[in-house]
Amino acid sequence: KRMMAAVGNHVAKLHRTKIGQYTMPENLKEGEWCWLYPQDLQLLSKSVDAPLV
């Protein structure tokens, strides 16, 4: 929102659909959560170049 405001644009609402290489389930509603499976954690780990502990 701040980046867009810096160039004169207004953002009323953001919706995250992806974190790094991990794509969130389409049926996940605002405020809901889901379990992450080992393959999901691998994708997130690659996104930040950090090993899983």
C-alpha positions as CSV (number, residue, x, y, z in Angstrom):
1,K,0.0,0.0,0.0
2,R,2.8,2.4,0.9
3,M,4.7,1.7,-2.4
4,M,1.5,2.5,-4.4
5,A,0.8,5.6,-2.3
6,A,4.4,6.9,-3.0
7,V,3.5,7.1,-6.7
8,G,0.1,8.7,-6.1
9,N,-2.2,5.6,-6.2
10,H,-4.6,4.4,-3.5
11,V,-5.0,0.8,-2.5
12,A,-8.1,0.0,-0.5
13,K,-7.5,-3.7,0.0
14,L,-4.9,-6.4,-0.7
15,H,-5.4,-10.1,-1.1
16,R,-2.4,-12.4,-0.9
17,T,-2.6,-15.4,-3.2
18,K,1.0,-16.5,-3.3
19,I,4.0,-16.5,-0.9
20,G,7.2,-17.2,-2.8
21,Q,6.6,-20.3,-4.8
22,Y,3.7,-21.5,-2.6
23,T,0.2,-20.7,-4.0
24,M,-2.4,-20.5,-1.3
25,P,-5.6,-22.6,-1.8
26,E,-8.3,-20.8,-3.8
27,N,-11.0,-21.8,-1.4
28,L,-9.2,-20.2,1.6
29,K,-11.4,-17.4,2.9
30,E,-10.2,-14.2,4.6
31,G,-9.2,-15.0,8.2
32,E,-9.0,-18.8,7.6
33,W,-5.9,-20.9,7.8
34,C,-4.8,-24.2,6.5
35,W,-2.3,-26.9,7.4
36,L,1.0,-26.8,5.5
37,Y,2.3,-30.1,4.2
38,P,5.9,-31.0,3.9
39,Q,5.9,-30.1,0.2
40,D,4.4,-26.7,1.0
41,L,7.2,-26.1,3.6
42,Q,9.8,-27.0,1.0
43,L,8.4,-24.4,-1.4
44,L,8.4,-21.7,1.4
45,S,12.0,-22.7,2.4
46,K,13.2,-22.2,-1.2
47,S,11.6,-18.8,-1.3
48,V,13.8,-17.5,1.5
49,D,16.8,-19.7,0.8
50,A,16.7,-21.2,4.3
51,P,16.9,-24.8,5.4
52,L,14.0,-26.4,7.2
53,V,14.8,-27.1,10.8
